């Protein structure tokens, strides 16, 4: 085993749950509460609840596959088993990887937006991306140090942020007298069913971190049992946290105030009742949550990219860098995340991530339904339900974004088309080389 390879069985059940919740809570609550409220209106807590239901159906597919085939880069493994070494499998795995990298840039910008709430600074447009890129660089350095440090940091951060968020939620609800300002202040015309479902599509991003656990299957102790348990525990913990925060924010701020402060809505929600002290407490928890979430995500993405390379599904160039594939993938991951964090705002980053993830998720469920259902003992009606839930959320989200920000739809379609085309070209070259090598060996 090379020094860069993470040790098999090095993640305990508690460590795995901490890693999963670390990614979810880092991305979900702090980055997406205001974004979801903007689309779903005063019913945004219900959007998080429905997103949890959708994620539960989705998790069924991943748990069934991981129980039988635990593996690092687990999503790539699922796709290859469902579709073989094809363009669909390789491109879909890259969509998932890009969705996770997009999530990293989302979390990094959230870190910047919250950190600046501690200071009276006006020029946030420049400083947010600077802080975001800085955090990504730190996450890279910690990941180079290896799995033991990541696991230790994730456990400590998970306890601090879950505890801190629940304290914030309870205090905000108590201070407001358990009223719900967001609902009472909403205008009558509302957002409509399509807007609500678009909010649900974004809220799904807050739960998709459970796939981090799937991608780390080989590092989990007793993976046949613990991967599924860790996924369900992570989803349950995050649902409790998200619902408590959604009601706390809605009890402190009107819907208009939530949308106005959508990039740092939790910090703003603590201001009416607790002033600067409450803002400071919330920002510190946000910094812990986003930093640990980014740390865990970089770990998972680099492992998945390394596996895709080993499976010969994506090309690899080391560009003169020292070390092996794992370190190279860490570099590629943080470079792409840093570019996105520097040039895209939170809303567009979240939109692109939601589209990529939902498309990939539908492809996975369909592949398991069509080719692997009997092999892993999955129930057809659950797989079909997962596809329909994803399709409804994706369709509503595309409809809403097509009217409000058509450019991001064009970017999503164009980039996905490019990914599929480049993968088809690369895999064609790989097959031609294999055929040429096979013919050469026979000629001799």
N, C-alpha and C positions, 0 to 999 in steps of 0.2 A: 504493500500500500504506500503510495507516495505521500509526502508530507502535506500536500494540498488537499488530499481526499478526506472528506469527513468520515468519522468512524461509524461503522455500522452499530446500531443499538445505542448510540450515544445520547439520544433524547428520551427522557422519561415521559410518562403520561402527563405529569404536571408541567414539565418543560414544553411538551408539545402543545398543550392547551394554552400555555402562556404565549407561545410563539403565534398561534392562530389568533388569539384575542388581541395580541400586540399589533398585528397587521390590521385587523378589523377595526379596533377602536381608534387606532391612529388615523385611519383614513375616514372612518364613518362619521363619528359624532362631530369632530371639530371641523372637518372639511365640508360636510354635506348637509348638516341640519338646515342652514339657511338656504342652500341650493334647492333642497327638497321642498321646503316651505314655499319658495317662489313659484314652483309648479303646482303643488298639491293644495295650496291655500291652507285654511284653518284646519283641515283634516290631515295635516302632515304627520301627526303621530300614527294615524292609521296607515299611512303609506309605509312607514317603517315596519308596522306589524305585518302588512301584506307582503312586503319584501322578505320578511323572515319566513313566511309560509312558502313563498316561491323558492327561497334558498334551501329550505328543508326538503322540498321535492327534488331540487337539483342535487343536494348532498347525497340522496339515496343512491344515485348512479355512481358517484365517486366512492361511496362507502362499499358498495357491492364489488366494484372493481378492485379497490385497495385491499379488501378482505382476502381476495383470491390471488391478486398479483401486486403485493406491496413493492414499491420501487421508488427510488429517487427520480425526479422528473416524471412523476406518476401520470400527469395529464398526457404527456407525449406517449407514454406506454399505452394508455387507454386508446388514444387515437390510432396508434400503429396496429394494435390488436383488432380494432374495429375496421380499419380501412386498408391495412397493409402499408408498406413503405411508399405511399402515393402522395401526389400533390395535395390532396385534401387533408391528409393526416399532417404533413409537414407544415402547410400554410396555416391550418387551424391551430397547431401548437405554437406557431409564431404569433398568431393573433392573441393567444392567451399570454404569451410572454410579453408582448407589447402592451397588453392591458395592464399587466403587473408593473411594468416600467412606467407607464402612464400614471398608475396609482402612486408610485414613488415620487414622481414630480408633483402630483397633487398634494401629497402629504408634506413634501418639502416646502411648497409655497404656503401651505397652511401654517407650518412652523414659523415662516417669516412673517405672515400676517398677524399671528397671535403675539409673537415676540415684540413687535413694534408697538403693541398696545401698552407696554410698560413705559413708553417714552412719548413725549409730546413732539412728534415728528410729522411733518406734512408730506415730504417727498417719499412716500411709501412705494410709488411705482418703480423706483430704482432699487430701493433697499430690500424689498420683498424677494426679488429674484437673486440678489446677492447673498442674502441669508440662506435661501433655499439651496443654492449651489454649494455653499459652505457646509451645510448639513450633509449633503450627499457625499462630499469629500470625506467628512468624518466617518460616515457609515462605511465607506470603502476601506478606510484604514482599520476600523474595528473588525470588519469581515476578514481581512487579510490575517488577523490574529488567530482565527479559527473558531470552531463550533463551541468550545467550552465557554469562552467569553460571551458569545452570543446567547447561549442558554442561560447563563447567570444573569446577564443584564436584562433579558426578557422576563425572567421570573420576578426580579425586584421591581421592574417598571410596571408589570402587570398588576401587582398588588397596589402600588402607589397610585396608578391612574384610575383603576376601578374604584378603589376606596375614595380617592379625591373627587371623582365624578359623582359618586353617590352622595357624598357630603354636600357638594354643590347643589345637586338636584333636590335633596331633602330641605336644605336651607332656603332655596329659592321658592319652593312650593309653600313652605311654612310662612315665609315673609309675605307672600302674595295672598295668604288666606285660602289657598287652593282654588283660586279663580283661574279662568283661562282667557287671558286678554286677547290672544290671537283669534279666537273664535268670535268673541263679542265685538271685536273691532272690524271684522271682515265685511267687505261690501257684498251686496246681495247677488250681483252677477256671478261672483265666484270664478272658479277655474274650469269647471266642467269635467266630465269623465275622462276625456283625453288628457287634460292637464294633470289630473290626479294620477293616471297611469304613467304619465311621463315622470312624475315625481317618484313613483314606485320604481321605475327603471333606474333612476339615479340612486335610490335607497338600496337597491340590490348590491351596488358597489360597496356599501357599508358592511355587507355580510360575506362578500366573495373571498375574503381572506382565508376562509376555511380551505380553499384549494392549496394554500401554502402547506397545510398539513399533508395533503395528498402528494404534493411534490417532494416531501421529505420522508416518504414512507420507509425507505431503507435505513434511515437514521433512527427511526422510532423503535424502542424496545417492544418486543412481542407485537409487531405491526398488524398481524391478522386480527388481533383483538383491540389494540389501543388506537389505531388510526380512526376507526369508526367512533369509538368512545370520545376521542379528543375532538372530533368534528362536532358531535352533538353537544358536548359540554361547551365548546366555544360559541356555537350558535345560541345556546340557551343563555349563557352569561351576557353575550352582547345584546340579545333582545331585551333583557331586564335593564341593562344600562341605557340602551337607546331610548326605550319608552320613558324611563324616568327623566332623562335629559330633555326629550321632546316636550313632555308636559311641563317641565321646569322652565324651559325657554318660552313656551307659549303662555305660561302664567306670569312672566315678568315683562314681556314685550308684546306690543301689538304686531299684527302680521306685517304692517308696513315697516315697522322698526326692525323686525327680523330680516326682511328682504334687504333693507338699506345696509344692514351690517352682516350680510350673508357670509362674508369671508371670515368673520370672527364673532359669530352670533352668540356663542356661549359667554365670551368675555363681556359683551354688551349686556347680556341678560343678568349678569351678576351686579351690574352697576346700580340699578335703581334701589335695591335693598341694602347693598353692602359697600357701595362707593368704590374708591380706589383700592381698598384692601381686598375686596371681593374680586375685583378685576385682576389684581396681582396673583391671588391664589389660583384663579381659573387659568391664567396664562401659564403659570408654572406647571400645572397639571397638563395643559395642552402641549407644552414643550416636551415633557416627559413622554407623553403619548405619541406624539408625532415622531420624535427621535427614535424611540424603540420600535415603532411600527416600520419606519424606513429601514432600520437595521435588520429586522426579520425578513422584510421583503427582498432586500438585496441578496441575502443569503439564499432564499428560495429561487429567485430568478436565475442566479448564476449556476445553481445546481441543475436547473431545467435546461439551460442553454448548453451546459457541458454534456448532458445526456443526449440532446438533439444532435450535437456534433459527433458523439460516439456512435449514434445510430445512423450517421451519414445522411441526416435529413436537412442539415444546413451546412453551408460552407464555413471554413475557418481559416483565417490568416492571423499569424502572430505579429506581423509588422515589426519584427526585430525585438519584440518584448521578451524578457527572460521568463522562466517558469513554464508551467504547463497550461493546459486548456482552462482549468478552473480559474486561475488568476487572470487569464486573458478575458474570460467571460465576465468577471467582476469589473474589469476596466470598461468593456463595451457597455455593460449595464449602466454604470454610473455616468458614462459620457452621454448616452442617449437621454437618460433621466435629467441630467443637468441642462442639456439643450432645450428640452421641453419646459423645464422649470423656468428657464431664462426668458423664453419667448411666448409662452401661452399663459392666459389667465386661468383662474380656478374653474370658471364655468365651462370653458372650452375643453380643458383637460378632462374634467369629469364627463362631459358629453362623449368625447372620443373613447374614453375608457369603457363607458356603459355600452356603446355600440359594439366595440370589439368583443367585450366579454359575452354579451348576450348572443351574438352570432356564433361564437365558438361553443358556447354552452349548448345551443340547439344542435349543432353538428355532433357533439359528443353524445347527447341523449339519443339522437337518431341512429348513430352508429352502434351503440349498445343495444338499442331496440331491435335493429335489423340483423345484427351479426352475432351478438354476444349474450343475449338475454338468457338463453338456456344454459350457457356455460357458467354464468355467475349466479343463476337463480333469481333473476330480477323479475318483478311483476310488470307486465306490459302497461297496465292502466296508470301506474305511477310514472313510468317513463313518458307516456303520451301526455299526461297532465303536466309534467315538467316542460315539455316542448310547447304546449299551448300557453302556459303561463308566461314563458320567456317571449314567445311570439307576440302575445298581446301587449306586454310591456314595451317591447322593441318597436312594434308598429305605432303605438301611441307616441312614443318618444320621438321617432323619426318625423311623424306628422307635425308635432309641436315645433321641433327644431327647424323643419323645412319652412315654416312660416316666420319664425323669429330669427334664425341664424342659418340660412341655407348654406353658407360657406362651409360650416363644420360638417354638414352632410356630404358635400362634395369632397372634402378632405378625407372623410371616412371611406367613402366609396372608392375614391382614387387610390388611397393607400392600401386598401384591402385588395383591389384589383392588381396593384403592383406586387404585393406579397405573393399572391397566387401565381402570377405570371413568372416572377423571378424563381419561385420554387419549382415550377414546371420546367424552366430552362435548366436550373441546376441539377435536378433529378434526372433529366434527360441526358445530361453530360455524364453523370455518375453511371447510368445504365450503359451508355456507349463504351465507357472505359472498361466496365466489367465484361461486356461482350467481347471487346478487343482482347482483353487479358485472357479470357477463356479460349478464344480462337488461337492466340499465340501459344498457349500451353499445349494445345492439341497438335499444333504444327510441329512442335519439337518432340 
